[in-house]
Amino acid sequence: MIHNHEVAGSIPAPATRGERQSRLGAAVSFYFIGNTQSEWTYRQSHDNSIEGRTTVRVIIKIQEMQATKTSIFQRPAWVTVFALTAAMSWGWAFPLIKIGFTAFGIAPDMTGSKMLFAGIRFAVAGLIVLAVASCSGHTLKTECGRARQRTVAEAGKQDRTGMLCFGTWCYILAFALMNTTLHYFFFYIGMSHSEGSRAAILNSLSTFLVVLLACACFTSDRLTPRKMLGCAIGFGGVMALNLGGAESGSFTWLGDGMIVLNAICGACANLMARGLSRRVDVFVGTGYGLTIGGLLLVIPGLALGGTLPTVNVVGIACLVSLIAISALGFALYNKLLSMNPVGKVAIYNSLIPIVGAVTSCLCLGETFHAKYALAGGLAALGIYIINRGSN
């Protein structure tokens, strides 16, 4: 608070200890709420006072403390560790899904059973993420719930709170549909009509779409010539999958077409994860998205007569592994997306097609065609170029 007699060119009256403490507290409060103009005015008006100099020292100290408290999810070394962990986990999902289909006796034309299989995986994974988040101290309330608590005594704001609640849950529902329901509906259909190694490489299309869309949607991601070159090389790698004769695989709508749609949904969901973090804790939002999206796969799957015809140890082991991959991978990846430029995190998905292709050939006995090496190499090179540009 600045008194009327404290103007430029005048000598400020001696301040009491209580006034000095009040002014110091006001300046620090201005700093925390981000009112830099008010803070600057305060510091100019009290430049020669003891409390003014103290305020400057306190603010500098606060800045130093904040600089040393960078989240572990923003430290470059840990970003690399977490992103690679998620990417390598998802790479193993390709052969596990194929093995799970065989173990449970799910044939290519059993759409309902595929949806049930996928829905169980993601619904259980979401519940695990929510349970872990709750036990670790994260609130399960969305922004609308917190807003309602703040305005419970303010009758005039009830309508606004209700609209906020509705909008928040609509966003979570849209995220669940894009990130889980549609994303993995297309993925599971495509996987049953395509080789795992081919689908893994084709799925790398999502990485390049994320880079391009992030540059269009976020100011923190800029489209540079290096990124354009990397995307062009990466798209060339995807196109290389269609080289050669029919014996080495060619484009099919139920196989490759579904994987392309899955990649588009995945890219859009990556962008939506940034908005999710503004409405709810990222881990909680991930749990809600997986649970709701999984249920939206289970319900129509059951309606279509979906079952797990043969239940055995191998199938259960694959399902448990896929649940762990989803819970760990999505929790880490969405947290990284909420705290870093999208393109900087997405480029680590370069390992997904490589790990997916290699593990599919090793675990499923698929033939590794020469064009797979060409396509995977071009995809990896494109993402390396983009990564180098990000750094």
C-alpha positions in Angstrom: 0.0 0.0 0.0 1.4 3.4 -1.0 0.4 6.4 1.0 -0.6 9.8 -0.6 2.4 11.6 0.9 4.9 9.1 -0.6 5.3 10.7 -4.1 8.3 11.3 -6.2 10.5 14.1 -4.9 9.1 14.1 -1.4 10.6 12.6 1.7 8.7 9.7 3.1 7.6 9.9 6.7 9.2 7.5 9.1 7.4 4.2 9.0 6.5 2.1 12.0 7.6 -1.5 12.3 4.1 -2.7 11.5 3.9 -0.6 8.4 7.3 -1.9 7.2 6.2 -5.5 7.7 2.9 -4.8 5.9 4.7 -3.2 2.9 7.2 -6.1 2.7 4.3 -8.6 2.8 2.4 -6.7 0.1 5.4 -6.7 -2.2 6.0 -10.4 -1.7 2.3 -11.1 -2.3 2.5 -9.1 -5.5 5.3 -11.3 -6.6 3.5 -14.5 -5.9 0.3 -13.5 -7.7 2.2 -12.3 -10.7 1.3 -8.6 -10.5 4.7 -7.4 -11.7 3.5 -3.9 -12.6 2.3 -3.3 -9.0 5.4 -4.9 -7.6 7.6 -2.6 -9.8 5.7 0.5 -8.7 6.1 -0.5 -5.1 9.8 -1.0 -5.4 10.2 2.3 -7.2 8.4 4.2 -4.5 10.4 2.6 -1.7 13.8 2.4 -3.4 15.6 4.3 -0.6 13.8 2.6 2.3 15.0 -0.3 4.4 12.0 -2.3 3.7 12.3 -1.6 -0.1 15.8 -3.0 -0.2 14.7 -6.0 2.0 11.9 -6.7 -0.5 14.4 -6.9 -3.4 16.5 -9.3 -1.5 13.5 -11.5 -0.5 12.3 -11.6 -4.1 15.7 -12.5 -5.4 15.9 -15.3 -2.8 12.5 -16.6 -3.9 13.6 -16.7 -7.5 16.7 -18.6 -6.5 14.7 -21.1 -4.5 12.2 -21.6 -7.4 15.1 -22.1 -9.9 16.5 -24.9 -7.8 13.2 -26.7 -7.4 12.6 -27.8 -11.0 10.3 -30.7 -11.2 11.9 -34.1 -11.9 9.6 -34.3 -15.0 11.4 -31.2 -16.5 15.0 -32.3 -15.9 16.5 -33.3 -19.2 18.0 -36.6 -17.9 14.8 -37.7 -16.3 12.7 -36.6 -19.3 14.8 -39.0 -21.3 14.5 -41.8 -18.8 10.8 -41.5 -18.4 10.0 -41.0 -22.1 12.2 -43.9 -23.2 10.5 -46.1 -20.5 7.1 -45.3 -21.9 8.2 -45.8 -25.6 9.9 -49.1 -25.0 6.9 -50.4 -23.0 4.5 -49.5 -25.8 6.9 -51.2 -28.3 6.4 -54.5 -26.5 2.6 -54.1 -26.7 2.5 -55.1 -30.4 3.6 -58.8 -29.9 1.7 -59.1 -26.6 -1.6 -58.1 -28.2 -1.1 -60.7 -31.0 -0.1 -63.4 -28.5 -3.1 -62.4 -26.3 -5.5 -62.8 -29.3 -4.2 -66.3 -30.0 -4.2 -67.3 -26.3 -7.8 -66.1 -25.7 -9.0 -67.6 -29.1 -10.0 -64.2 -30.6 -10.4 -64.5 -34.3 -9.9 -61.6 -36.8 -13.7 -61.3 -37.3 -14.6 -61.2 -33.6 -14.9 -57.4 -33.2 -16.8 -57.5 -29.9 -14.2 -59.7 -28.3 -11.4 -57.4 -29.4 -13.2 -54.4 -27.9 -13.8 -56.4 -24.7 -10.1 -57.4 -24.5 -9.0 -53.8 -25.0 -11.6 -52.4 -22.7 -10.6 -54.6 -19.8 -7.0 -53.7 -20.3 -7.6 -49.9 -20.1 -10.4 -49.8 -17.5 -8.2 -51.8 -15.0 -5.1 -49.7 -15.9 -7.1 -46.5 -15.2 -8.4 -47.8 -11.8 -4.8 -48.6 -10.9 -3.6 -45.2 -11.8 -6.4 -43.6 -9.8 -5.6 -45.8 -6.8 -1.9 -45.0 -6.9 -2.6 -41.2 -7.3 -5.0 -41.2 -4.4 -2.5 -43.1 -2.1 0.2 -40.7 -3.1 -1.7 -37.6 -2.0 -3.2 -36.5 -5.3 -6.8 -35.2 -5.1 -9.3 -37.1 -7.3 -11.4 -33.9 -7.7 -11.5 -32.0 -10.9 -11.1 -28.3 -11.2 -14.9 -28.0 -11.0 -15.0 -29.8 -7.7 -12.3 -27.4 -6.2 -14.2 -24.4 -7.6 -17.4 -25.6 -6.0 -15.7 -25.7 -2.6 -14.3 -22.2 -3.0 -17.7 -20.8 -4.0 -20.0 -22.7 -1.8 -20.7 -19.6 0.3 -21.1 -17.4 -2.8 -24.6 -17.9 -4.1 -24.1 -15.7 -7.1 -21.4 -17.9 -8.5 -23.2 -21.2 -8.5 -24.1 -21.1 -12.2 -20.5 -20.3 -13.2 -19.3 -23.3 -11.1 -21.8 -25.6 -12.7 -20.8 -24.5 -16.2 -17.1 -25.1 -15.2 -17.9 -28.6 -13.9 -19.8 -29.5 -17.1 -17.0 -28.2 -19.3 -14.3 -30.0 -17.4 -16.1 -33.4 -17.6 -16.9 -32.8 -21.2 -13.1 -32.3 -21.9 -12.2 -35.5 -19.9 -14.8 -37.4 -21.8 -13.5 -36.1 -25.2 -9.9 -37.0 -24.0 -11.1 -40.5 -23.0 -12.7 -41.0 -26.4 -9.7 -39.8 -28.4 -6.9 -41.2 -26.2 -8.4 -44.6 -25.4 -11.7 -45.6 -27.0 -11.2 -44.6 -30.7 -7.5 -44.8 -30.5 -7.4 -48.4 -29.4 -10.5 -49.5 -31.3 -8.7 -48.7 -34.5 -5.4 -50.2 -33.1 -6.9 -53.6 -32.1 -8.8 -53.9 -35.4 -5.7 -53.0 -37.4 -3.4 -55.4 -35.4 -5.6 -58.4 -36.1 -5.3 -57.7 -39.9 -1.6 -56.7 -40.1 1.7 -58.1 -39.0 3.0 -56.7 -35.7 6.3 -55.5 -37.2 4.6 -53.7 -40.1 2.0 -52.1 -37.8 4.7 -50.9 -35.4 6.6 -49.0 -38.2 3.3 -47.6 -39.6 2.3 -46.4 -36.2 5.4 -44.1 -36.1 3.3 -41.8 -38.3 1.8 -40.5 -35.0 5.1 -39.0 -34.0 5.4 -36.8 -37.0 1.8 -35.7 -36.9 2.3 -34.7 -33.2 5.3 -32.5 -34.2 3.5 -30.8 -37.0 0.2 -30.3 -35.1 2.1 -29.0 -32.0 3.8 -26.4 -34.0 0.4 -25.2 -35.2 -1.2 -25.3 -31.8 1.4 -24.2 -29.3 3.8 -21.2 -29.3 6.4 -23.3 -27.4 6.8 -25.5 -30.5 8.0 -23.8 -33.6 8.2 -25.3 -37.1 11.8 -25.1 -38.2 13.4 -26.3 -41.5 15.1 -29.1 -39.5 11.7 -30.3 -38.2 10.2 -30.1 -41.8 13.1 -32.2 -43.1 12.8 -34.7 -40.3 9.0 -35.1 -40.9 9.6 -35.5 -44.7 12.1 -38.3 -44.1 9.9 -39.9 -41.6 6.9 -39.9 -43.9 9.2 -41.4 -46.6 9.9 -44.2 -44.2 6.2 -44.9 -43.8 5.7 -44.9 -47.5 8.6 -47.4 -47.9 6.4 -50.0 -46.3 4.5 -50.3 -49.6 7.6 -51.1 -51.7 8.0 -54.6 -53.1 5.6 -57.3 -54.0 2.5 -58.6 -52.3 4.5 -61.3 -50.6 6.1 -58.7 -48.4 2.9 -56.9 -47.5 0.8 -54.2 -49.1 -1.7 -51.5 -48.0 -5.0 -52.8 -46.7 -7.9 -50.8 -45.2 -8.6 -53.1 -42.3 -4.9 -53.4 -41.5 -2.9 -50.4 -42.4 -5.9 -48.1 -42.7 -6.9 -48.8 -39.1 -3.4 -48.2 -37.9 -3.3 -44.8 -39.7 -6.5 -43.8 -38.0 -5.1 -45.0 -34.7 -2.0 -42.8 -35.3 -4.2 -39.7 -36.0 -6.2 -40.3 -32.8 -3.0 -40.7 -30.8 -1.5 -37.5 -32.1 -4.6 -35.5 -31.3 -4.7 -37.1 -27.8 -1.1 -36.0 -27.2 -2.1 -32.4 -27.8 -5.2 -32.7 -25.6 -3.0 -33.9 -22.7 -1.7 -30.3 -22.3 -5.3 -29.0 -21.8 -6.1 -31.8 -19.5 -3.4 -30.7 -17.1 -5.1 -27.3 -16.7 -8.3 -28.9 -15.5 -7.2 -31.8 -13.3 -4.1 -33.3 -11.9 -2.3 -35.1 -14.8 -2.1 -38.5 -13.1 -5.8 -38.3 -12.0 -6.8 -37.1 -15.5 -4.9 -40.1 -17.0 -6.7 -42.5 -14.7 -10.1 -41.0 -15.5 -9.3 -41.1 -19.3 -8.2 -44.7 -19.2 -11.1 -45.9 -17.0 -13.9 -44.1 -18.9 -12.3 -44.9 -22.3 -12.0 -48.6 -21.3 -15.6 -48.8 -20.1 -16.7 -47.3 -23.5 -14.9 -50.2 -25.1 -16.3 -52.9 -22.7 -20.0 -51.9 -23.0 -20.3 -52.0 -26.8 -18.0 -55.1 -26.8 -20.4 -57.0 -24.6 -23.4 -55.6 -26.7 -21.7 -57.1 -29.8 -21.5 -60.5 -28.1 -17.8 -60.2 -27.2 -16.3 -62.9 -25.0 -12.9 -64.3 -24.1 -13.5 -67.8 -25.6 -10.5 -69.5 -24.0 -9.1 -68.3 -20.6 -5.6 -69.6 -19.8 -2.4 -68.6 -18.0 -0.7 -67.3 -21.2 -3.7 -65.0 -22.0 -4.0 -63.7 -18.5 -0.2 -63.0 -18.4 -0.4 -61.0 -21.6 -3.4 -59.1 -20.3 -1.7 -58.3 -17.0 1.4 -57.2 -18.9 -0.6 -54.9 -21.1 -2.4 -53.4 -18.1 1.0 -52.6 -16.5 2.2 -51.1 -19.8 -0.8 -48.8 -20.1 -0.8 -47.7 -16.5 3.0 -46.9 -16.4 3.3 -45.6 -20.0 0.3 -43.2 -20.0 1.0 -41.9 -16.5 4.6 -41.0 -17.4 4.0 -39.8 -20.9 1.0 -37.5 -20.1 2.9 -36.0 -17.2 5.8 -35.2 -19.4 3.5 -33.7 -22.1 2.0 -31.4 -19.5 5.3 -30.0 -18.3 7.4 -29.9 -21.5 7.1 -28.8 -25.2 5.0 -31.5 -26.9 7.5 -32.0 -29.7 10.4 -32.5 -27.3 8.6 -35.4 -25.6 7.0 -37.0 -28.7 10.3 -37.5 -30.6 11.3 -40.2 -28.1 8.6 -42.4 -29.6 11.2 -43.2 -32.3 11.9 -46.4 -30.3 8.3 -47.7 -30.6 8.5 -48.9 -34.3 12.0 -50.3 -33.7 11.1 -52.2 -30.5 7.7 -53.2 -31.9 9.2 -54.6 -35.2 12.1 -56.4 -33.5 10.0 -58.0 -30.7 7.2 -59.0 -33.2 9.7 -60.8 -35.3 11.4 -62.5 -32.3 8.2 -63.4 -30.4 5.8 -64.1 -33.3 8.2 -65.6 -35.8 7.3 -63.0 -38.4 9.5 -62.5 -41.5 11.6 -59.4 -41.3 11.5 -58.0 -44.8 14.3 -55.7 -46.1 11.8 -52.9 -46.6 11.1 -53.0 -42.8 14.7 -52.1 -42.1 14.6 -49.3 -44.7 11.3 -47.9 -43.3 12.4 -48.2 -39.7 15.7 -46.6 -40.5 14.1 -43.7 -42.3 11.6 -43.2 -39.4 14.4 -43.3 -36.8 16.5 -40.9 -38.9 13.6 -38.5 -39.3 12.9 -38.4 -35.6 16.6 -38.1 -34.8 16.8 -35.0 -37.0 13.7 -33.5 -35.2 15.2 -34.3 -31.8 18.5 -32.6 -32.7 16.6 -29.6 -33.8 14.6 -29.6 -30.5 17.8 -29.6 -28.5 
